[in-house]
Amino acid sequence: MSYRGHAAKEYDAAIKLRHADFSYADISRELNIPSGTIFNWVNRRVIPYEKRFLINKEKFKKDKYFNYIQGVIMGDGSTYYDKKKSRGAVYLTVKSLEFAKFFMNYLEKWSGKKCFLYNADGRWRVALQSIAATDFLLKNKSVINIEFLKGFYDSEGGVLCSKFKTFYATRISLTNTNLILLKKIQKYLKHNNVTSHIVLHAKKGQQNKIHGIIAKCTKNCYRLYIYSDEGIMWFYENVGFRVIKRQDALLKCVNYVQRVERQKRQCVKCGYTWKSIVLNPLRCPKCYTRKWKSIQTFPIQTFQNFKSS
């Protein structure tokens, strides 16, 4: 009998006999099922196809851990099925040990199973071997919310606070090939009064440098940027980063945003209005012309719930 031929009632009978202190050999003779299959059933290594979804409903929940894990999977994480769909796993491979440990902690709390953390070719890999957890993650998609953004930005996000001659350029980026997902996130940010822009970062077939390695893009790669002061402060207070290096860079942006003088400008060509620092001669974000006029100047800003370092 093939693996997928085993019925849920055979699985239940095997578990019941094992709880009654029957040996694997006795259960094998009683049900005419290989003892190795029964051992895998008892230890939750393999579950009959019909039984997986019943276990999912009883065990896993759509809580904050689930939403964060889904955000990571849409970024650097991944799910795996073998050809027969008899085994499944959840993986995360990253350079940051800190991020790997945080994700493993969330994954263990959500699944109730022990995860594995090991080094593979200079990168840290987190692995959860569970067909039930993999099924649940694939069948139940997360909605766009704060916890999802935390996981997605930890995987694909970045912070830039670059110094030019007279000012700093501050922005938060999110890089991914899924344009539809980025547009959904942009819509969620707009609902929270956060202005963002999506640009094409790298075209398909173009060579791009990733972590010091030159790689060829197999898909169009897009970036979502948050430029505005209010957007950066909202991100800092609600989303943030779990990796200390990125969080420190974000705090640097927040400190700078709090201390500079801003100016409200209007484009002469298209009439678009935006806010920019006084010393920054940026182009219009909409039509990219340098012809603009100043409407109002704002003093140095103070934000609530923020403690300057």
N, C-alpha and C positions, 0 to 999 in steps of 0.2 A: 504494500500500500504506500502511495506517495505521501509526502509530508502534508500537502494541502488536503489529502483525503481524510485525515483524522477529523472526527467530528468533535464539537464542543462537549457533548455528553461523555465521550471517551476521556477527554481531559478531566472533566469533573469527577468521573469515577476513579481515575488514577490518583488524583489529589486526595480524594476521600479515603481510599485504601492506604495511602501513604501516611495520612494522619492517624489511621488505626494501627500503625506500627507494622504494616506489611513490608517485606523487603522488596527491592526492585525486581529481583528474580521472580518472586511470587506474583507480583502485579503483572509482570510480563507474561507469565503463563496464563494468568486469569483473563487478561484482556487481549492476548495475542498481539502485543505491541512490543517492539524492541526495548530492552531495558535502558539503552542509551537515550532513547526518545523520552522515556519516563523521567530519567534523571534531569534532562534539560527542562522538562515541564515543571518539575518540583522546584528547581532552582531558578525559574523564570528566565532561562537563557533563550528558550524558544517557546512560542505560544501558538496553538492552532489558529488558523486564519479566522474562524468563526468566533473565537473567544476573545480576540484582541480588543474589539470595540466595547464589549461588556466590561472588561477590566479598565479601559480608558475612562468610562463614565464613573466608575467607582473611585478611581485613584487620583486622577489628574484634575486640576482646576485652572480656570482662566483668571489668575490673580496677577499681582504685580510682577512676580517672578516669571510667569508665562509671557507677559508682554515684553519684558526686558530680553528674554531669551529669543523671542521672535525677532526683535530688533537686531540682535547680534547675528542671527542666522541670515537675515537679509543683507548683512554686510560681510564680515570675514568668516562667519560660521557657515556650516553646511550640514545637511542630513544625507544619510546613505542607506540604500537598500541593495541587497544582493539580487541576483537574477531571478531567484525563486521567491523573493520577498519573504524569506524565512528568517532573515536577520536584519536588524536595523541599528543605526548608530547616529549620534549627534557629535559633530567635531567643531573645534575652533583651533586654528593654527595662527599664532601671532608672535611678534618679537618681545612684547612686553610681558614679563612674568607677573607683574602686578595685575594687569588686565586678565590674564589667564586664571589666576587664583580667584579673582572676584567673580568671574563667570562660572568657574567650577563650584564656588560656594552657592551661587544662585541656582545652578543646575541641580545640585544635590538636594537643596531645600525643596525645590519644586517636584522632583521625581522621586525623592525618598531612596535613591540608589547611590552607590558609591561611584564616583567618577575617577578617571585615571589622568594623571598629569605627568608628561615626560618630554624630554628634549629630542627633537627630530630635525637634524641638519641645521642646527643653530637656531631653531624656532621652538617655541613652547606649544605643545598640543594638549588640548583637553578632549577627552573621549568619554562618551556615555554609551555603553552597549545595551540597548533596550529597544526591542521591536515595538513595544507598546507606546513608549514615549515618542518614538519617531512617527508612528501612526498618528498619534494625537496632535503633534506639531504640524504635520502635513495636512490633516483633515480640518483643523480648526485654526483659521487665520486670525491674527490679531488686528485690532482697529488702531488707527493712529491716535496715540495719546502720549502723555508725558513719559511713562515708563518705556514705551516703544522707542521714543526719540532718544532716551538715555542709552539704550542698547545700540541703536543705529549710529548715533554720534560717537560712541566709544569705539565702534568698528571703523567708521568711514569719515569721521569728523576731524577737523583741524582748526587751528587758530593762527592768525597772522597779525603781528604788531610790528611792522617794518618802519624803520626810521628813514625819512627822506631829509632834504636840506633843512626844512623849517617845521616839519610836522611828522606825525606817525600815521601810517595807514592801518586801520584796525578793521578786521573782518573775521567772521566765522564761516568756515566752508564745510560742505558735505558733498562727497564725491561718490558717484555710483553710475552704473550703466542703465539702470531702470528709470527711464524718464517719467513713466506713468506714476511710479511711487514718489519721485521727487515732486511732481505736480500736486499729489495728494498732501504731501508734507507742507508744500508752499500754501496750499489752501488752509491747512490747519493753523499755520503760523499767521496767516492773514486774519483768521477768526480771532486770534489773540492779539490783534493789532501790531503784528510784527511784519515789516516789509522785507521781502527777500527777492532775489533775482536768480534765474537759472541761465547758465551759459554753457556752450559746448567746450569742454576742456580738451578733448583729444578725439580725432576722427578715427574711424575704422581703418586699420592697416598702418596707422602712424606709430612710429617708435616713441615710447615714452619712458622716462626714468622713474622707477618705483623702488624706493629704499636702496638707491645706489645701483640698481640693476636695470639695464636697458631691456625693455620688453615691448613686443608688438601688440597693439590693441586689436582684439578680435571683434569688438563692438564699439559703437560711439560712446564716449564717456562724458558725463555731464557733471556740472558743479552747481550747487545751490549756495548762494552767498547771503549773509546777513551783515549789512553795513551800518545800519542806523544805531544811534546811541541807545534808544529805547529797546531795540531788538537785542543788542548785546547785553543790556541789563536784565531783560526778561529771560534770556538764555542762561545767564549766570545764576539767577535766583530760582529758576524752575528746572533746568536740565543739567547743565554743567558737565564735568568729566569725572570719571572714577580713576583715571590715570593722573598721578601727581604732576608729571611734566606738562601735560596739556592744561590741567587746571591752573598751574602757575602762570602759563602763558595767557590764559583767559583772565586771570586776576590782574595781570599787567595791562591788558586792554581796558579792563574796568577802571583801574586807577587812572589811566590816561583820559578815558572818556569823562571821568568825573571832574578833571582839572582844566579842561581846555574851553576856550570861548567858541561858541558856535554862531553860525549865521544862516538865516533862511534866505534861499536864493530862488530866482525864477528865470527860466530859460526864455530868452528873447525870441527864439525861433518857434518853439512848440508850446510855450506857456507852462511847462512842467515845473512844479516847485519841489524843492528838497532842502534838507538841512546839511550843512557842511561846516568844518572848522574854518576859521577866518583865514589862516595861513595856507590853506589847501586850494590851489587853482584847478580843481577837478572840472572835467567836462560834464555836460548834462547827462544824467544816467539814462535818459530816454532816447535822445537823438545824437548824443555825443558831440555836441557843439560847445565851443568855449564862450559863446556869447550869452552871458547871463547878467542879471542885476541883483543887487542886495535889497531885500525887502525889510528884514528885521535882524537885529543882533541880540543874541541871548548871552547873559552873563554865565560865569562858571556854574555848572549845574550841581545840585545836591540830590541824591537819590535816597529814598526811604529804604530801610532794612539793609543798608550797606555800611560796613565798617571799613574805613580806609586803613591800610596797613602802614 
